[in-house]
Amino acid sequence: MTDAGRHPRITLYTMSEVTDVKGYVGNFEVNILKKARYVVEGECTACGECAKVCPVVRPDEFNLGLSSRKAIYSPFPQAVPSSYVININECLGDNPSVCAKCVQACEKNCINFHMSDEQITEKVGSIVVATGLSPYDPTEHDEYGYTRFQNVLTSLEFERLINAGGPSQGEVVRPTDRKIPKSVGFIQCVGSRSARKGAGYCSNICCMNTVKSTLMLKEHYPDIDVKVFYIDIRAFGKGFEDLYLRSRRLGTHYIRGLPGSVEENPDGGLSVAVENTATGKLEIHDLDMLVLAVGLEPAPSTQRLQEMLGLQLTPDGFYLEAHPKLQPVDAATRGVFYAGCAEGPKDIKESVTQASAAAARAIRIMHKGEITTEPITSEVIIEHCKACGKCAEVCPYNAISVDPKKKIPAVVNTAACAGCGTCGAECPFGAITMNHYTDAQITNQVDTMLAEDPKAKILVFACNWCSYAGADYAGVSRLQYPANVRLIRTMCSGRVDEEFVWRGFELGAPAILVSGCHIGDCHYIDANHWTEKRINKMWKKMEKMGIRKERLQLEWISAAEGIRFAQVMQRMEDLRDSVTQEEIYETVEALKKRKKKISH
Amino acid sequence: MEAHRFVAPAQPGQETRIGVYVCKCGANIGKVVDCRKVADSVANMDGVVVAKDVGYACSEPGQQLIKDDIKDLNLDRIVVASCSPRLHEPTFRQMLVSAGLNPYLLEMANLREQCSWVHMHEPEAATDKAIDLVKMSISRVSLLAPLQEETIPLTKKTLVLGGGVAGIQAALDLADNGFDVVLVEKQPSIGGVMAQLDKTFPTMDCSI
């Protein structure tokens, strides 16, 4: 920690949050909001005189409320930076008639109430997302009595109690009577591996954390009775089984079965009822203290950042890697990497390993000092451009400049263009070519697909980042769906031109699906808003032409929604099955008429 | 704007020399899809010079076979019908470069994730679908145009979001390798949840 604080190449912004990220790999522009600390970081020597005189007492968050701190405080003794901080919402203020005692106590005059929040802009080439985790709140597990009984603690609260620097100087004491418990029980999988409460996944660290805690207890208090209620003990890592066996050797009782209820005894102890699945018997265990081994959840900031950076999440809510085995620390967005629990629950060793990997992957793209961009960008055919301005309006990256008033034709800034192709789909004059996804390339695929027996087939347009990846995920999961589905990949659903769909129907397609990332998750900021608008417009046109609008479907399918992809394909097949040959014939005729009208 | 951006795509009917390689991916594709039949069904399409089934297209011998064909048969565009392009498109683009072709003259048909793995019990329907997918890829590849990558300057600096154990380690590794780091932490101190822990497994030493 201290190394990171004093490294000449590391600029540390604490009390800070990223509010906006613009740009692309190699050239991101990041806005950071640094909240005021009200204590000058470089000047404060952490002498603590200020806190001594501060009259405001509040629960200490670092000790999870098991101790108190003042309104001016150091988060914990080894904090980096070591500077004190004022919680301005708790502080009585700098008016000497009210308080301002800290200002008087500070010999170095480093308390400054006029400090304000700062907006900082940084340019970076790559981003490592290491936003961590949130411990599971066991309130909903009411049968364990966490909110009702004081001597029921979470594993993190227990960590603070047994820590020499903690509120009890490392003495494990019961909150009710400050006495050392003679027996302690641990309940495993609280908020993990449950279909009903918390999460369905295994939180990975709780088994070994409990094993460690039992060893600490036995070391501190050799005669203490320790019981662990568990489903399985997952001691899979290097050296883990040894620790587990040591814990058993030292006399920790491992009881297979999760308690059904916990009741408080008159002495503050806890009566735990459990079905021991090894013996099949109902047992009652009386314990002085109970620790809930809580699972890990995604950090609260996850979704906000996911939207800001255009990342993807797994159904569990953690960040989704570009490939689970071959690119385990890469995000699908180039130049963004994951480290630690942001990507999924993991222990310290795994977090450190992944962090080093993320650093190496970031260096891999940065070390040359330059980067090659994919040439999948749009391009204006100047002689067709009428300078209407539609392309610039829909571009999520402001990469197109055009002046409709002066009739100056559009120009694409290829460095800023990310290649979604929305401009190409929206241009009413066919004046934009989307390189590598041209109108001709895509319609040629549609033509080929529908050349034979079109009535039997389902045409699906899928965006590269979400829906196509969702189809891949269905494949990896071996989910079976109707075999008459044919996918055409575009980079973004925003690329799907009206004409592609009309062409499909004209060639006899019974049902067509346009699929993309969920609204808010678009890889191209918000290009899929234009997909939605376009499809809505098309539905209206279909109604006018007498074509059943259900035959054109729009679905948002994320990269993690393999199951949903397979379900949607089944629905599409049911839809296809409902379309008659006559209906298709009428559609073809209606579209021929439309074509004639346009050409006149 | 560079000249390449004005290269017109080849028109249908224009002479193209396409090589089609249908990968069995061992049994992953080959067990469900009749890869030989797929290759045979597209061999006579316009512009197709050669169509073959191969054991593992991505393997060293598989890539060598394609590269040899590119040279011997003077191929100018390639269709690889194998796994998802999200997995191996970079591999095969690199292969095209090493054989002297523009990497964007490649098209992949996804016969594994989107065919053999999802229609495991319908080998005939899966083979029909595979034929369609490969035909669609051929019609697309025949219209692809060579594209040039651009090189742009880059900022040698990394934003690390979060100052827990992972963020600290990533920041230190980057900084020790000579890269500047901006480390952003929401709390008044770095350390994260790790700093709250006492001893840590499996070594039972202090967390801080």
Interface residues (C-beta under 8 A of the other chain):
Chain A: M1 D3 A4 G5 H7 P8 R9 I10 T11 L12 Y13 T14 M15 S16 E17 V18 V25 G26 N27 F28 V30 I32 R37 F62 L64 P75 F76 Q78 A79 V80 P81 V85 E122 K123 V124 G125 S126 I127 V128 V129 A130 T131 G132 L133 P135 L156 E159 R160 I162 N163 A164 G166 G170 M208 N209 V211 K212 L215 M216 G237 K238 G239 F240 D242 L243 A299 S301 L305 H323 L326 F337 A339 G340 C341 A342 D347 I348 K349 S351 V352 Q354 A355 S356 A358 A359 A360 A362 I363 I365 M366 H367 K368 G369 E370 I371 T372 T373 E374 P375 I376 E379 T414 A415 N435 H436 T438 A440 Q441 I442 N444 Q445 D447 T448 M449 K457 N464 Y468 A469 A471 D472 A474 G475 V476 R478 L479 Q480 Y481 A483 N484 V485 R486 L487 I488 R489 A566
Chain B: M1 H4 R5 P9 P12 S84 P85 R86 L87 Y104 N110 R112 E113 Q114 C115 W117 V118 H119 M120 H121 E122 A125 A126 D128 K129 D132 L133 K135 M136 S137 I138 S139 R140 S142 L143 L144 A145 L147 Q148 E149 E150 T151 I152 P153 L154 T155 K156 K157 T158 L159 V160 L161 G162 G163 G164 V165 A166 G167 I168 Q169 A170 A171 L172 D173 L174 A175 D176 N177 G178 F179 D180 V181 V182 L183 V184 E185 K186 Q187 P188 S189 I190 G191 G192 V193 M194 A195 Q196 L197 D198 K199 T200 F201 P202 T203 M204 S207 I208
